[in-house]
Amino acid sequence: MALSVVETLRNSNRLYLKTHMDDSAIRYGYDLTGEMLSRQPAPFINVVLRDVKSPQFSALGGGSVDQTYEVLVYIITRGTNYENAFRMGLNIAGEVFDEVYTTTGLKGTTDSLMEYSLELDHRTNQEDLTCVHLLTFTYDRRINMRKR
């Protein structure tokens, strides 16, 4: 699911995703350590699949299973000042939301986007000009276990 979101964002034609982001700057976040993030030229996006849950079985005997996926999208920007980094991150986050909302989770019977949240970064360090916004998407997928 997260790799699908990466491909969706790379293939997007939205303004900020095409003019401010290189395709190589949109990737799955295998390494989110501070050292790795400081080496990457900003702006960039890291997508992570946080967890997969199956809170309940939909039918007796486990014939179908509802799975919940939580996909995190980190938007990292830097600017000449914090205000510029914050605004650029907000513009990119808006386009990421629009792209993911309109192109993923559209099969209502098997795959649905259930909810999202956006955490806006706030400045905690005077010298820090890096801004990290976090979008969280929750998907629900119904899988027929008899046809696996």
C-alpha positions in Angstrom: 0.0 0.0 0.0 2.7 2.5 0.9 4.7 1.7 -2.2 1.5 2.3 -4.2 1.3 5.8 -2.6 4.9 6.5 -3.6 4.2 5.6 -7.2 1.0 7.7 -7.1 2.9 10.7 -5.9 5.7 10.2 -8.5 3.2 10.0 -11.3 1.3 13.1 -10.2 1.0 16.1 -12.4 0.2 18.6 -9.6 2.3 21.8 -9.6 4.4 21.4 -6.4 4.9 17.7 -6.9 6.3 18.2 -10.4 8.1 21.6 -10.1 9.6 21.3 -6.6 10.0 17.6 -6.2 12.2 15.2 -8.2 10.9 11.7 -8.5 13.9 10.4 -6.5 12.9 12.7 -3.6 9.6 10.8 -3.2 10.5 7.4 -1.7 9.6 4.8 0.8 11.1 5.7 4.2 13.3 2.8 5.1 15.7 5.0 7.1 14.2 8.0 9.0 17.1 8.6 11.3 18.3 12.2 11.8 21.6 11.5 10.0 19.8 10.3 6.9 17.3 13.2 6.8 20.1 15.8 7.2 22.0 14.4 4.2 19.0 14.6 1.8 18.4 17.8 -0.2 15.0 19.2 0.6 12.2 19.2 -0.2 11.5 15.4 -0.1 8.8 13.0 0.9 9.1 9.8 2.8 6.2 7.3 2.9 6.0 4.6 5.6 3.5 1.8 6.3 3.2 2.0 10.0 1.1 -1.0 10.6 -1.4 -3.5 9.3 -4.2 -4.7 11.6 -7.1 -7.0 11.3 -9.4 -6.0 14.2 -12.2 -8.4 13.3 -13.1 -11.2 10.9 -16.1 -10.3 8.8 -17.5 -13.8 8.3 -17.7 -17.0 10.3 -14.7 -19.2 9.8 -12.6 -16.3 8.6 -14.0 -16.3 5.1 -13.2 -12.6 4.7 -11.0 -10.3 6.7 -11.0 -6.5 7.1 -7.5 -5.2 7.3 -6.6 -1.7 8.4 -3.5 0.0 6.9 -1.9 3.1 8.3 0.2 5.0 5.8 2.4 7.9 7.0 3.6 10.6 4.6 6.4 12.8 5.9 6.9 16.1 4.0 10.3 17.6 4.8 11.2 21.1 3.6 14.0 23.6 4.3 13.9 27.3 3.6 15.8 30.6 4.0 13.7 31.0 7.1 11.2 28.8 9.0 8.2 30.6 7.6 9.2 29.7 4.0 9.9 26.1 4.9 6.5 25.9 6.7 4.6 27.3 3.8 6.3 25.2 1.2 5.6 22.1 3.3 2.0 23.1 3.6 1.6 23.6 -0.1 3.2 20.2 -0.8 1.1 18.5 1.9 -2.1 19.9 0.3 -1.1 18.5 -3.1 -0.1 15.2 -1.5 -3.5 15.0 0.2 -5.4 15.9 -3.0 -3.5 13.3 -5.0 -3.9 10.5 -2.5 -7.5 11.3 -1.8 -8.6 11.4 -5.4 -6.6 8.4 -6.7 -6.3 5.8 -4.0 -8.9 3.8 -2.0 -11.6 4.1 -4.6 -12.9 0.5 -4.6 -15.6 0.8 -2.0 -16.1 -2.9 -1.8 -12.5 -3.9 -1.3 -10.3 -0.9 -0.6 -11.4 2.4 1.0 -9.7 5.4 2.4 -11.3 5.8 5.8 -9.7 8.8 7.4 -6.7 11.1 7.4 -4.9 13.5 9.7 -2.4 16.3 9.2 0.2 17.2 11.9 1.8 20.6 11.2 5.3 21.0 12.5 6.1 23.8 14.9 9.4 25.4 15.5 11.2 24.2 18.6 14.8 25.3 17.9 15.9 28.8 16.8 18.6 27.4 14.4 16.3 24.8 12.9 15.2 25.7 9.4 13.8 22.2 8.6 10.1 21.7 8.7 8.4 18.3 8.9 4.7 17.9 8.2 3.0 14.5 8.7 0.0 13.2 6.9 -1.6 10.0 8.1 -4.0 8.0 5.9 -6.0 5.1 7.2 -7.2 2.5 4.7 -9.6 -0.4 5.1 -9.3 -3.4 2.8 -11.6 -6.4 2.7 -9.9 -9.6 1.6 -11.6 -12.8 0.6 -9.5 -15.4 2.4 -11.0 -18.3 0.4 -9.4 -17.1 -2.8 -5.8 -16.5 -1.7 
